[in-house]
Amino acid sequence: MADELRRQVRARSAGEPLPSTRELAARHGVGPVTVSRALAQLSAEGIIVTEPGRGTFVAAAAGSAATQPIDVGWQTVALQGRAVDTEDLMRQVALPDSGAIVLSTGYLDPSLQPTRAMADALARGRGGRACGIGRHWPAWQNSARRWPPGSASPPLTS
């Protein structure tokens, strides 16, 4: 399959799109995984360029590709098998400056977690009051203030 695609690429000019994976699979009577693997091989060789969401194109000549900046977007890095400039990649994954709150990891910074609101909601759910005059905090609420629960937390019951 890769050899057939190489022949098709040689017959096209730089920047010209290749047919879709489905179209190539139907035309050659192979599965889409076979086509995807062949395209990945040609991409690794620098013969074609895959642009997520746009398609697959015949690569430009080697001299003109060097003048373009390397795309280190997550889709390009994840979906395309080509070399990546490690300096740009390391700059993206470097530790932030001190005092900066990182929002890109998927984990909320502890200073932004609503622990007090959660404790109050738990208190309301059990019929207790979070801060009533003359009333004390139920013992289970003290463990609700420790977030996340440690090994000293009472077991959950229904």
Secondary structure, 3 states (H helix, E strand, C coil): CHHHHHHHHHCCCCCCECCCHHHHHHHHCCCHHHHHHHHHHHHHHCCEEEECCCEEEECCCHHHHCCCCCCCCHHHHHHCCCCCCHHHHHHHHCCCCCCCCCCCCCCCCHHHCCHHHHHHHHHHHCCCCCCCCCCCCCHHHHHHHCCCCCCCCCCCCC
